[in-house]
Amino acid sequence: MTTQPMLPGFERRFDGIQWRSSTVVEKFSPEQVVYAIARLGHEPSGDELRILCGEPEEGTHEDDTSNLLTTAGLTRITSLITAGGGQGATNTSARLGVGNSSTAAAIGDTDLGAASGAGNRQFYVMDATYPTVAAGVITVKSTFASGDANFVWNEWGVDIGTPTVANGTTVGACLLNHKIAALGTKASGSAWALTATITLS
């Protein structure tokens, strides 16, 4: 095999796209949730909790570059860029999922690592107005209600399903990313709002 020489005046460059994430979990106490439900008559979103209750009782913030873009996620992105078909991430098609598995993420993952069942994993639809996009930054947000996802949060990911999805414990057709992160243990009665930003640059 011979190698073709480079033309004079040209140099070969390899530029890569970076995929970084930042995660914030706003942890509203059972007392804050009870107050908000009494005022609203329904389980509140994270934004509604902030308006009615102010700051959450606790919070977790994590910045890390090891948010893994899965093969399925990369395939979906490139398919959408080239008009090859596939559902995009919208307010009604995308969800945030959390689970209690701390097994290392792998590029071939098509699901969270947590065992099946509501005691180990939960996918929640987007809060109103999410996802948002600005200058290469995608922001997703879901508020996990007082009776759901009450376990150790060790992982999270975004899935994209049909045009209209619902809360559940089964992954959608495409797991976009998979991130292992120790975010805390959610207790019954509390509401946690998970916001993740994914930056492409």
N, C-alpha and C positions, 0 to 999 in steps of 0.2 A: 504494500500500500504506500502510495506517495502522498505527501502533504503539499497542498497548493500554497505557493508563496503569497505573502501579503503584497498588495500593490503598493508601490512607493507613495509615501505621504498618508497612508492609512494605518491605523492601529486597531487591534481587536479589543473591545471592551465588553465586560459582562456586568450589567447592572441588575440588581435585584430589588424586588418590592418588599418592604418591611411591613409586618403585620403585628401590631402591638395592642395590648389591652390595658384598661384601667377599670377597676371594679369598686363600687360603693354599695354597701348594704346599710340601709337606714332601719334600725330596729326599734319599732314602737311597742311600748309595754302594753300588757292587757288592760291596764287602767285607761291608757290613751285610746285604745281601740274601743272599749266600752263607751267612753265619752263620745267618740266620733259616731259610732253606730246609733247612739241615742239621739244625736243631732240630725243625722242624715237618714236614718231608717234603713241603711244597707251597709254592707262591708265597704269600708272606704279604700280609695286608692292611696298611694303614697303621697301624691300632691294634696289630696283632701286632708290627709292626716297632718301634713305640715301646716296647712291653712288653719285648721281647727286647734291643733295641739302644739304648734311650734316645732322645736327641735325634737328629734327622736331621743329616747332615753339612752340608747347606745348606738354605736356605728362602727363599721369596719371599712377600711380603705386599703386597696392593694393595687400597686403598679407593678407590672411584670411584663417581660417580653416573651414569655413562654406560653402564650395562648396559642394552642395548636390549631391551624387551619387544616381541616381534614381533606382527604382526597375527594370525598363526596362534595364538600364545600367548594373546593377549587374547581371541580368539574362543573358545578352549578354556575359559578361566577363566570368562567370562560364561555360556557354555553350561552349565558345571557348577553355577554359582550358581543358574541358573534351571531346573535339572533337564532341560536340553535334550539330555543325552547326551554321550558322550565319555569316554575313559579318563583317569582321574586319575593323578597321579604317585605311584607306590608303589615299594617296594623291588624288585619284579620287572618293573615297566613303564618305569621312568625310567633314563636313562643320562647320564653326563657325556661330552661330546665335545670333543676338542681338535684343532686343525689348524695348519698353518704359513702360512696366508694372513693378511696384514695389511691387506687391502682393507677400507675402512670398512664397518661394518655398516649395514644399511638396514632399515626397519620391515617391508618386504615379504619379508625373507629367510625361506626355508624350509629352508635348509641352511647348513652352514659354507661359507666361501669357498674352502677348500683343495681342490686337485684330488683326484680319486678315487685310491684306492690306499693301502695300509698305510704307505707312506713319507711320506704327507702328512697323514693324518687318522686318528683312532681314536675310537670310542665305547666306553665301558666301563660295565658295570652298576654299580649302587650297592653300596657296602660294606654289610655286615650292619647292620641297624637304621636305615639311611638310606632316604629323606629323613626328617627330623624337623621338627616345627612347634612353635613356642612364641611366643605373643604377637605374631603377625604376622611372625615370622622363620622362613623356610624354609631348612634346612641340607641340602645334598647333598654326598656324598663318594664318590669312586671312587679306587681304587689301581691305577695303570697298571703292569703287571708288567715285569720286566727285559727281556723280548724285544719289547715293544710300545711304540708311540708314540715311537720314537727319532728325533725331529726337532725343529725349532724350534717351540716353543709360542707362537703369536701370537694365538690366538683360542680361545674356549671357548663352549659352550652346553649347555643341558639339552634332551634330546629325550624324548618320551613316545611309546611304541609300543603294541604289543599287551599284553595282561595279563602275558605272559612274554616277555622279550627276552634277547638274548645279545650278547656283545661283537662288534663288527664295524666296518666302515668306511662303511656306508650309513646315512643319517639315518633316524630313525623317522618316524611319521606326523605328528608335531607338533614343530617346533623352538620351544620356549617362549621362549627368549631368545638373543641373540647379543652377545658381548662381545669386543672387540679389546683384547688385553693382552699385553705382552711378558713372558712368564713364564720364559723361559730355554730352553736346548737340552738335551733329555734324551738321555743317551748309553746305549748298549747295556750291559746289566748292572745299571743303576740301577733303582730303583723310586720312582715319584713318586706321592704321595697328594695329590689335589686336593680341597680343601674350599671350597665356595662358599656364602655365606649371602646370601639375597635377602630384603630387608626391605621390607614394604609398610606404609605409614603415611599 
